Amino acid sequence: MPIEITMPALSPTMEEGNLAKWHVKEGDSVSAGDIIAEIETDKATMEVEAVDEGTVAKIAVAEGTQGVKVNAVIAILAEEGEDASAIDVKPSEPAKKAEEPKAEQEKSEEPSKAEAPAKDVVADSPKAGPAPKKDGERIFASPLARRIAEQNGVDLSTISGSGPHGRIVKADVEGKSGSATASKGSSKETSSAPMAAPISDDKVLAFYEEGKYEVMPHDGMRRAIASRLLESTQSIPSYNLTMDCELDALLKLRKEINASAPVGEDEKPAFKISVNDFIIKAMALALRDVPMANVSWTSDARILHKHSDVGVAVAIPDGLITPIVREAELKTLSAISIEMKDLAKRARDMKLAPHEFQGGSSAVSNLGMFGVTNFTSIINPPQASIISIGAGEKRAVVKDGALAVATVMTVIFAFDHRVIDGALGAQLGVAFKKYIENPMGMLV
């Protein structure tokens, strides 16, 4: 019986991928564990292994094909004794693709028909024309209430009026943004209903003289970054806390540790600790010390993480990825340093596995090496916090009532207020500052 090889889901959120390369061709024999193809996601290139034995009877998707849906048939294996030349791919996948636009078109037409009469309603007086119906009855609402409801995507049919004779007034609609849509439609529709439509591509291009710009189409990574950041800014009620940390003790300890690093056979130090390695460790220990801040949000509960899995923002060509140091609170500074160098290299080579950059408790973003003194970062869900690290610089400080000079680093925390309130966020910041300014605590 022919064996179908389908596009694998390399992560829980993956919907499609690019078939970058085939390592086999039709007629080749494969065994379980053989690498047969390479799949590109938005941030990584993964090798696909065969799970069955057989002969490649048909390659259904050519290498270089983009946007191949998860579970779509990409190849067929013939088992021993089967005639590979007689096996063909079922045309089910193309048929589905042909039907999808029609289904989407029908869905898009239904709301427009339903909304058409509502556009004619400008007031609620009897002379203003027909109003929307609620179970066959007319809805009475003030013009201001109607306008607020329209701006915020609120369905008036779901609201009970508090005005005279049940009339819906301004106070009834305020604070109901998107709530009506949530009760009648999907969560996707709810989140998009109140949002203003973005300016169209044609209108953007119209601002610029043709021939004086170049269009660079978005790749999968850029689309994924845009989608995640938009999701974060629209769905996470975040706030920021700023702290200044003195670095002199840390810089002194770092110099001593690196000077004492063992030398290998290649006459190179076994490790070289960076300031960022200290920051990762300090954040991990702070999350351990303030466990209620080591959380993620779901609609039903808070997820309390047992370990500090700290993501670290790494710049890669035309993009960004955040590999994760798992259980960082348990690792030595040298182990964190060696692991981060490996993760960063494979990130730039697009060789990270999905589990190496998905999930995590919190994240660190450091632009200090570029001379940036302070900035704020956007939380990457499902994480509930991120810390932005600025450059260490000499500043005047007051010590024991007298002016002194110290190396100071500004850090800015961003927190998801749904799970980390202000006082809790401050506790995490205090714990982080303690480890940065007393770095020997990270060694014990």
N, C-alpha and C positions, 0 to 999 in steps of 0.2 A: 504494500500500500504506500503511495507517495507520502512523503513527509514535508509539510510546509515549514519553511523558515520565515519567521515574521520579524518586523522591525521591533527590537526590544525597547522596553521602557527603562532607560538608564537612571531615572530618578522618579520620585513620586509625582512630580509636577510636569514631567515631559509629555508633550502631546505630539511632537514630530521631531525629526532629525534629518540630517543630510547624510546620504550614503557616499562617503568620501572615496572609498577604495575597496575593490574586491581583491582578495588574496588567492582566490580560486577561479577557475573557469569551467564552463560546461564540459562534462566528461571526466572531471577530476574526482578521485575518490577521497573521502574525508572520514576521519574518525572523531569520536567524542573528545573535545579538548583542543582540536585543531583551530587555529585562528583563520577565520574565513573572510572577514571584512573589517573595515574601520568605519565607525559612525561618528559624525560630528554633532555635538549639541551646541548650545549657544556659548559655552565656556570651556569645553573639553573635547578631546578626540579619544574615543574608546574603541578597544579591539573587541570584536564579537567572536566568541568561540562556538564551535558546533557542539550540540548536545546529543546528536545521534550519528550513527554510521550510515554511509551510503555513497551514492554517486550523484554529483551535481547534474540533475537532469535539465534544469532550466533556471537561468538568472532572470528574474522578472523586473528588477529595477537596476538600471545601468549605474555604474559608478559616476559620481558627480551630480547625481540627482538630489535636488534640495526639497525640503518640506515633505518628506515621506512620513505619513501618519503612523503612529504607534500601532502595532498589530497588523499592519498591512503586509501582505505576502511579498517578500523580496526574492525568494528563491525556492526551488523544489528539489528535494533529494529523492532519488529512487533507491529502494531497498535492494538487497541482493536478489538477483533473479528477475528483476523487473526491467522492462525495456524503457530505457531513459528517453529514447527519441519519441516514444508514443505519449509521453506525459506533457501536459500543457498547463498553464496557469488559468484558473477560473477567472472570468471577467467581472467578478463581483466588486472589486475595488474601484475600477473606473466607473461602474454603474452608480456606485454610491456617490462618487464625486460629481457626477452629472446631475444627480437628483438634489444635492445639497443646495445649490444656488436657488433652485425653484422653491424649495421649502423655505429658505430664508426670505425670498421675495414675498411669498404668501404671508409670512409672519410680519414683514415690514409694512405690507399694505394694510393689514388689519388695524393697527393703531392709528394710521393716518385717516382711515375712514371714520373711526370712532371719535377722533379728535376734531374732525372738520366742523361739526355743529358748534362745538365749544368755543371756537374762535369768533363766532358771531355774537357771543354773549358779552356785553359791555357793562351791564348794570342789572340789578335784580328787581327793578320796578316792573309792573305789568306792561309798560310801554316799551320796555327794552328788548322784547323778543323772548323766545323760549329759553328757559334755564335748564341746566342738566337735571336729570331725573334721578330719584332715589327710590328704588322699588316702585316705580310707576308714579311717584309723587315729585312735585317740584321742590328744588332746594332753595331756601331763602337765605341769602347771604349779602352782606354789605359789599359795595364795590371795592372798598379797601381790603376786606377779607379775601375777596376773589383774586385781587391782584397779588396779595402776599402768597396765596395758595398756588397761583400759577408760577410765580417766581421760584418757589421752593418745591415744586413737584408734589403738592399735596392734593389728594382726592377729597373733595368736599363731601362726597357721599358717605364717607366713613366718619364724619365729625358730627357730634350733637351740638346744636347751637345753644348758647346761654342767653341770647338776647330776647327781646319781646317776641312771643309766639314762636319760640324755637329758632329765631333768626341767628345765623352764624355771623359773629363779629370778629374783629381783629384779634382779641384775646384768645378766641377759640383756636385760631390758626397758628399763632405764634408758638414756636417751640415744637411744631409738628412736622418739621422738615423731613420729607421722604417717608414719614410713618405710614401714610396711606398706601403708598406704592409698595411698601414692605408687606402689607397685609394682603395685597392682591397679586403681586408679581414676584419674580425671582430676586435673589439678593443682587444679582448683576444689574438688573433693571433698577433696583432701589438706589444703588450707589451712583448710577449714571444719570438718574432723573434730574437731580438738582443742579447738575454741572452744566455750565455754559458750553456750547459747541465751540471747539477750537477753530481758529482761522484756517481756511482751506489752503491746500498746497498752491493752488492757482493764484490765490490772493497774495500769498507770501511772495511768490515769484514775481508778481506784478510790481512789487516795490523796487525791483532791481532791473537794471538794463541788461537785456539779453546779450550774451557774448562776454560779459564781464564777471561771470562766475562759473563754477564747475559744480555739477551735481554728483555727490557721492552717495549712492544708495545705501540704506542701513543694512548692516549684516545682522546675523542672529544675535550676537552679543550686544550690539547697540540697542536692538529692540528689547532684549531682555532687561538691560539696565534701565531703559526708559520706563518699561512696564513696572518693574519692581519699585522704582523711586516714586512713580506716580501713585502706585498702590499705597506706599508708605505715607506720603504727604496727605492723601485723601482719607485714609482710614485710621491713622495713629494720632491721637491727641498728645503731642510731645511737648516737652518743655526742656529748658537748658539750665545747668548750674555751672558756674565758673570758679576755679580754684587756682591759686598760684603755689607751685611746689619748688622748694629749694633743692638744687641738684649737686651741690658741692660734695657732700658725703658720698653720694652715689658715684660721681665721676672718679673720686679717689679710690673707692672700692673696685670699680671697674678696671682701673689702671693696674691695681695690685693683682686682681684675678688674672687678667690677660698676661701680665708679666710672668706669672707662675704657671701658665698653661704648659703641659708637657709637649715636647717636640717629637714628631713622628719620624719615620725613616726618611721621608722626603725633606727633612729639616724644616718643616712648617709646623706652626702651633696646631695642636689638636682641635682647638676652638678659639674663637675671638668673640667675646661677649659684646653686644651693642647696647646702647641705651634703650633701644626698643625691646630688647630681650628682658631687661629689667622691668619695663612698663608692662609687658605681657604677664610676667610673673606677679607683679604687684596687683594687677587687675584680677588675676585668678585668685590670689589670696584674699583680696577684698571681697570678692563674691562668695568665697568660702566663709568668711567671717560674718557676712551679712546675708544669710541664706535666703531671706525673703525677697532680696533684690536679684537673686539668681533664678529668674522666672521667664516664662513665656505666657502669652495671652491666648485663650480660646474663648469662644462665646459661652461655654458652660462652666469653665473652671480655669484656675491658674495651674500651669505646669511648673512644679518646683524641681529644678535640676539638682542631681546629686553630685555632679562634678562641674568644674569651671571649664567649659569648652570655649576658648577665646579665639574669635576670628581676627585676622590681621589683613587689612586692606593692602593689596599689592597691585601696583600699576603695571599693566601689560600693554603691548602695542594696541593703541586705539581702544582702550577699555580698562576695566577694573575687575578684580576678582578677590574674594576674601577666603583664603584657605584657613582652616581651623586647627589650632593646637588643642588636641583633646586632653582632658584631665590635666590641664596645665598647672593646677595647684600642687600636683604630686611630683612634677618634674623639676630637675635641677636647672639652673640657668644655662649650663653648658648643653644639656639635652635640648632645651628650648632653642638655643642658638643653632645647633646642628640641624634640628628638625625644620626650623624656619628657613634656613638656607636651601634645604632640599625642596620644601614646599614652594618657595618663591621661584626657584629655577624651573620646576615642573609646571608651575602656573604660567610662566612666560612661554614655555614650550607647548602649552595647551595639553598637558598630559595628566592633569589631575583627574582622579575618579570623582564622581558626584558626591560620595559620602565625605570627601575631603574638603568640600567647600559649602555644603548644605547643612542647615541646622545651626547649632551653636547657642551659647548662652548670651554672649555679648561680643563686642568687637572693638578693635583699636585702629584708629586712622591717624597716621603720623605724617605731617607735612613739614616738620621742623627742619629736615635736611634741605628744604628749599628756602629757608629763611622766613617762613610764615610764622608769625608770632601767635596768632589765634584764629580759629575758624570753627564753624559748627558742621556736624555731619548729619546725614539722614539715617534714621534707624532702618536696619535691614530685617524685615520680618522673616521668621517668627521670633527673632531676638527682641528684647525689650529695652536695650540700652546700647550706647556706643560712646566711646571717649575720643575726643579730638585733641591731638598733641601738637603743641607749638614748639618753636625753637627755644632752646635754653640761651639766655642772654644775661649779661652782667647788668644788674639793677641795684639801685640804692634801697636798702632795707633798714629797718630799725631793730637793733638787738640790744637788750638790756638798757633801753633808753638812749642809745647812741646810734648814729648813722653808721652803716657798714655797707660793704659791697658783697653781693652774693649772686650766684648763677641761678636764675629763676626761670621756670618753665610754666606757661599758662596751659591749663587743661580745661576743656569744656565738655561736660557730660550732657548727653541727650537721653531722656527717659520717656518711656511709654507710660503716661499718667494713669492708664487703666489698671496697671498692676504695680507701679512704683510711684507712690506719692512723694511729695516734696521732702518731707522729713526722712523718709527711707532712702531717697536718692542722696540726701546730704550725708547720711550715715555711711553710705558706700563711698562717697567722695572723701570723707574723713579717714576711712580705713585705707583707701588708696594712697592718700597723702602721707599717712603714717609710714607705709612701707617705702615710698619713694624717698622720704627724708631720713628714714632710719633703715637703710638697705640691708644691714646685717641681719635684720629680722627675716629676710628672704632666704637666708642660708641655713636656718635652723629648723 
